[in-house]
Amino acid sequence: MTHFVSNTIAGLMMNEPLLVSSIIRHADRHFGSNEIVSRRVEGDFHRYTYRDCHARTRKLANALAALGVQAGERVATLAWNGYRHMELYYGVSGSGSVIHTINPRLHSDQISFIANHAEDVCLFFEPGFLKQIEELAPRMTSVRHYVLMCDKGQMPEQTSISGLLCYEDLIDMHSDAYEWPVLDENAACGLCYTSGTTGNPKGVLYSHRSTVLHSYAAALPDSLAMSARDCVMPVVPMFHANAWSLPYTAPLTGAKLVFPGPHLDGKSVYELIEREKVTFSAGVPTVWKALLDYVEQNRLIFSTLERTIIGGSACPPAMIKTFRDQYNVDVLHGWGMTEMSPIGTVSTLQNKHFAMTPEEQLGVLGKQGHVLFGVDMKIVDDDGAELAWDGKTAGRLLVKGPWVIRDYFKHSGDDVLEDGWFPTGDVASITPDGYMQITDRSKDVIKSGGEWIGSIDIENIAMAHPDVALAACIGVPHPKWDERPLLLVVKKQGRAIGKADLLHFYQGKIAKWWTPDDVVFVDALPIGATGKVLKHEIRGQYASYPLPTA
């Protein structure tokens, strides 16, 4: 519970509000010639500077005003990572409206639900989504203006969307003479919806203050350690939790930005890293697996890449080890949520860890890491009693901080918080020195004989096997033990590992009773819109699976 003290004396410092527009203004004024490079949907490259970006963003702000967009109204995007999307990040929020990034990988029903729930008044989208939007437009009841993110030459000759506008024509109609309004820093600036794997997506409404503070924290040395010496490539999509703040933190620090567009296969990502001399990148494990496979198959090296943050789902320690030992690239294992803007923890080494062996250091780096200043966390039991930080005891993970959600957008249900703390839905342990490790999602934990089995540990061991491409572990019913672990595995191409060999691989690595009761080899696992394995689909498919020990 927060206690406020009255009758204090006010400080005598300037009261400059923390606003998103101040970030792009700063980048223009102090890093104006630094580059933003985008690989466009067409495959060609677009290059300009922060100064160019700021000028076009001001034109966009004037265009939004001409369209009648009011402060606080939501402006939606359906777009990949690129310079026009970057302009919308700042032109919409800086002018007082709210940018609402929609995940195009969601089902059409979810996209229309999200747009209507947000009451979006404008939708900016890329040409590749034209057919989808033509089908969805009649169901998007609040959208007044549709803008195709292209130049005049790419506009369709015919479309069912009445009054479809061209992005380049729209901003070219307006001057770049625009003064960013002085807003309340607690005003909303961005809206992201959760992936909605177990129901309708829920809206997370960010403020200018929360976004700027989060961007500051993301740049810290024990966070993403970003500076004007970096060339940063956000592979994590700009529609996924603000691309983990990189479109804000890069201009805040003056780093060069490289946007990959929709081309996220291993070959495209590698070639872009080498072409633009990328030093830092960010993405989910599935993207990096494709990259590592391509590099390994072609016997390549990274000439400039120094580090990458991997999050979205747990990064297998084997992947961290491969990046470090084979390619001299440091992996920052991160954890967070859409509800946390999203960064909560990052795993980096402290001075005391450099006396450890490389394998012992890997044990530290494999955890989700240490909180950034601004975030606090605790683990509790089912009754809400706080549990010990001993690195072994696992409990429900709760967090709090200035960039953590206090309620969902237009939510009218029960209180989201528990005594001021946000329940993440994760199960975790915390070491005495504050390193947190996710052992499972609360809905994914396997309850066997009254004890918990963490599916992530089982998956990580499987992923360390040289013949395994991807693995997922779920609990299936057992007549005696309630649930037992079932492992689903995708083999690497051309490999012929068998069930007995894989189960033998677990010996000595975990408690014997944690070992999966069975292994099912599959061609593929269902992957969701944010790159995570959809365990709820697997659980449904294998709900009646007959375990051999049952």
C-alpha positions, -999 to 999 in steps of 0.1 A, spaced: 0 0 0 14 34 -10 14 61 17 15 98 7 30 124 31 14 159 31 30 193 40 63 186 22 82 214 5 83 215 -33 116 213 -51 126 243 -73 133 224 -106 117 229 -140 85 210 -145 91 196 -180 66 169 -188 79 135 -200 65 133 -235 71 110 -264 75 140 -288 105 151 -268 124 119 -278 121 125 -316 128 162 -311 160 153 -291 171 129 -318 167 156 -345 185 182 -325 214 161 -312 217 131 -336 200 146 -367 224 130 -392 222 95 -378 204 70 -400 172 50 -401 173 23 -427 143 2 -437 140 -29 -459 106 -23 -475 80 -48 -483 90 -45 -520 125 -57 -510 144 -24 -517 159 -2 -491 149 32 -478 174 54 -460 170 87 -442 180 105 -410 164 113 -377 161 149 -389 141 137 -420 120 115 -398 111 143 -375 101 166 -404 78 139 -419 64 132 -385 54 168 -381 37 167 -415 18 136 -403 7 155 -372 -8 182 -394 -24 156 -416 -41 139 -386 -54 173 -375 -68 179 -410 -86 145 -408 -103 157 -377 -85 133 -353 -89 146 -318 -67 143 -287 -72 109 -270 -87 92 -301 -71 60 -312 -53 57 -345 -46 20 -355 -17 5 -375 -14 -28 -394 22 -27 -404 57 -43 -402 88 -26 -389 97 3 -412 101 41 -414 65 49 -420 55 29 -389 81 48 -370 66 81 -381 32 70 -369 47 61 -335 56 98 -330 31 117 -352 1 101 -335 13 101 -299 31 135 -301 0 152 -314 -20 140 -284 -38 110 -300 -31 73 -291 -13 49 -314 -28 15 -314 -6 -11 -330 -25 -42 -342 -9 -76 -347 -16 -86 -383 -10 -123 -374 -41 -124 -353 -73 -140 -366 -96 -116 -385 -123 -119 -358 -97 -108 -332 -86 -79 -353 -121 -66 -358 -129 -71 -321 -98 -51 -312 -105 -23 -336 -140 -19 -324 -131 -22 -287 -105 5 -291 -129 26 -311 -102 33 -337 -109 64 -358 -82 58 -384 -64 27 -397 -30 30 -414 -21 -3 -431 5 -16 -456 -4 -29 -491 0 -65 -482 -30 -63 -459 -53 -46 -485 -74 -77 -492 -78 -84 -455 -89 -49 -447 -114 -49 -476 -130 -79 -459 -128 -64 -424 -138 -28 -431 -176 -34 -430 -171 -48 -395 -149 -19 -382 -177 4 -371 -157 33 -357 -130 38 -384 -136 70 -404 -104 70 -425 -83 43 -441 -48 51 -452 -26 28 -473 10 31 -463 26 36 -498 32 61 -525 8 70 -553 22 44 -577 12 16 -554 -24 26 -549 -49 0 -562 -69 9 -593 -100 -5 -576 -109 -11 -540 -141 -16 -520 -128 8 -493 -145 41 -498 -122 71 -497 -90 51 -493 -61 76 -488 -25 74 -499 0 79 -471 26 98 -491 0 120 -508 -16 127 -474 16 139 -457 28 158 -488 -3 179 -486 9 194 -453 38 215 -440 63 204 -415 57 236 -395 42 221 -364 47 227 -327 43 196 -305 16 204 -279 25 204 -242 5 175 -229 -1 160 -195 26 134 -191 0 110 -177 -21 113 -209 -24 81 -229 0 77 -258 -1 41 -269 -24 11 -269 -14 -26 -272 -36 -56 -268 -25 -89 -253 -23 -119 -277 -56 -133 -264 -46 -170 -265 -72 -179 -239 -100 -154 -247 -105 -120 -262 -74 -97 -262 -72 -71 -235 -60 -35 -240 -30 -21 -222 -30 17 -223 4 33 -220 10 69 -209 37 94 -221 53 92 -186 54 54 -185 68 52 -220 96 77 -215 106 62 -181 106 27 -196 128 39 -225 153 55 -201 154 22 -181 158 1 -213 190 20 -222 207 14 -189 240 -6 -190 226 -36 -172 195 -35 -195 200 -31 -232 232 -9 -229 223 12 -259 243 42 -271 250 63 -302 278 38 -310 252 11 -317 234 0 -348 201 -14 -336 178 -38 -355 144 -45 -339 134 -79 -352 107 -80 -326 77 -65 -344 66 -29 -337 31 -43 -331 44 -65 -303 47 -45 -270 63 -14 -286 91 -35 -302 104 -38 -266 109 0 -266 135 1 -293 118 27 -315 119 50 -285 153 40 -269 172 42 -302 164 78 -309 167 86 -272 204 74 -273 211 84 -310 216 48 -321 213 40 -358 181 21 -365 176 -7 -390 141 -20 -398 138 -55 -414 102 -52 -427 85 -86 -430 116 -105 -441 125 -124 -410 139 -157 -425 175 -166 -414 191 -155 -447 174 -121 -448 181 -113 -412 218 -124 -415 223 -104 -447 208 -73 -432 230 -76 -400 261 -78 -422 251 -52 -447 242 -25 -421 268 -35 -395 242 -42 -368 257 -44 -333 225 -51 -313 192 -68 -321 161 -81 -304 137 -110 -311 120 -141 -300 138 -175 -298 120 -189 -330 135 -161 -351 170 -166 -337 168 -204 -342 162 -198 -380 191 -173 -380 215 -198 -362 204 -226 -385 212 -205 -416 246 -194 -402 256 -229 -392 245 -245 -425 265 -219 -445 295 -218 -421 292 -180 -416 303 -157 -388 289 -124 -374 314 -96 -382 297 -68 -361 269 -83 -340 279 -80 -303 247 -88 -284 210 -96 -287 182 -96 -263 160 -126 -265 125 -127 -249 89 -134 -256 93 -169 -244 121 -186 -225 154 -188 -243 170 -223 -242 204 -222 -225 217 -241 -255 210 -211 -277 227 -187 -253 257 -211 -253 258 -213 -291 257 -175 -296 285 -171 -269 308 -199 -277 305 -202 -314 299 -167 -325 311 -144 -297 277 -128 -293 263 -120 -258 227 -130 -252 207 -108 -229 179 -130 -216 150 -108 -209 115 -111 -195 85 -89 -195 49 -85 -206 27 -63 -227 14 -52 -193 49 -40 -184 57 -19 -215 73 -47 -217 107 -50 -200 108 -63 -164 141 -81 -160 173 -87 -180 200 -112 -172 235 -98 -172 266 -107 -152 278 -87 -121 314 -84 -110 311 -114 -87 301 -136 -115 334 -132 -135 351 -155 -110 328 -183 -122 335 -209 -149 317 -203 -182 292 -230 -174 284 -214 -140 280 -181 -158 256 -198 -182 235 -208 -152 231 -171 -143 225 -160 -179 199 -187 -184 176 -171 -158 152 -143 -168 174 -119 -148 175 -90 -125 149 -62 -123 156 -28 -138 153 2 -114 116 11 -114 103 -25 -112 99 -45 -81 88 -81 -78 79 -108 -53 67 -144 -53 37 -156 -33 18 -187 -25 -18 -193 -34 -29 -175 -2 -8 -144 -11 19 -150 15 54 -139 3 79 -167 -3 116 -169 3 142 -158 -23 163 -190 -21 165 -198 -58 144 -230 -52 110 -221 -38 86 -213 -67 55 -192 -64 32 -168 -83 52 -138 -96 38 -103 -89 53 -70 -101 48 -33 -96 64 -1 -110 57 31 -130 54 13 -163 33 -16 -150 -4 -17 -158 -29 -8 -130 -60 -17 -151 -70 -28 -186 -85 -4 -211 -124 -2 -207 -122 -29 -181 -152 -32 -158 -145 -65 -140 -127 -73 -108 -97 -54 -96 -67 -63 -117 -41 -57 -89 -35 -77 -57 -28 -51 -30 -11 -29 -55 8 -56 -72 1 -70 -107 -1 -108 -109 18 -118 -140 4 -153 -144 40 -167 -142 54 -191 -117 90 -182 -107 118 -186 -82 142 -158 -72 178 -162 -60 190 -145 -28 207 -119 -50 175 -111 -70 178 -132 -102 144 -144 -112 137 -176 -132 104 -184 -147 96 -220 -141 63 -220 -159 31 -201 -167 6 -208 -140 -17 -224 -165 11 -245 -180 27 -259 -147 23 -297 -145 9 -309 -111 21 -344 -105 14 -362 -72 8 -328 -54 42 -315 -67 50 -290 -95 70 -299 -126 83 -269 -146 77 -276 -183 103 -250 -193 131 -270 -177 120 -301 -196 118 -282 -229 153 -265 -224 169 -299 -219 153 -313 -250 164 -282 -270 200 -288 -259 200 -321 -278 218 -316 -312 190 -334 -331 161 -314 -317 147 -283 -335 118 -274 -312 101 -289 -281 71 -283 -260 60 -301 -228 25 -303 -215 8 -321 -186 -17 -349 -196 -41 -367 -172 -28 -397 -152 -50 -419 -130 -26 -420 -101 -4 -388 -103 -31 -364 -116 -8 -352 -144 24 -364 -160 47 -346 -186 43 -354 -223 70 -341 -246 64 -331 -282 94 -327 -304 102 -314 -339 134 -331 -352 161 -311 -370 159 -318 -407 176 -351 -416 180 -363 -380 167 -396 -368 167 -395 -330 144 -420 -312 123 -418 -281 146 -439 -259 177 -419 -269 160 -386 -260 146 -398 -227 181 -411 -218 194 -376 -225 175 -365 -194 195 -387 -170 214 -367 -144 200 -334 -156 167 -333 -136 150 -353 -109 140 -387 -123 103 -382 -116 104 -350 -138 114 -371 -168 86 -371 -195 65 -403 -195 64 -402 -233 77 -384 -264 57 -377 -295 76 -366 -326 57 -341 -348 63 -323 -380 56 -289 -365 42 -272 -334 15 -244 -335 31 -210 -332 11 -180 -321 11 -144 -333 40 -134 -311 62 -164 -318 53 -185 -288 42 -222 -290 5 -224 -284 3 -248 -256 -34 -244 -251 -39 -259 -286 -15 -288 -278 -33 -295 -245 -66 -297 -263 -52 -320 -290 -36 -344 -265 -61 -341 -237 -69 -378 -240 -34 -390 -248 -28 -426 -234 5 -425 -214 24 -458 -215 28 -457 -177 -9 -452 -171 
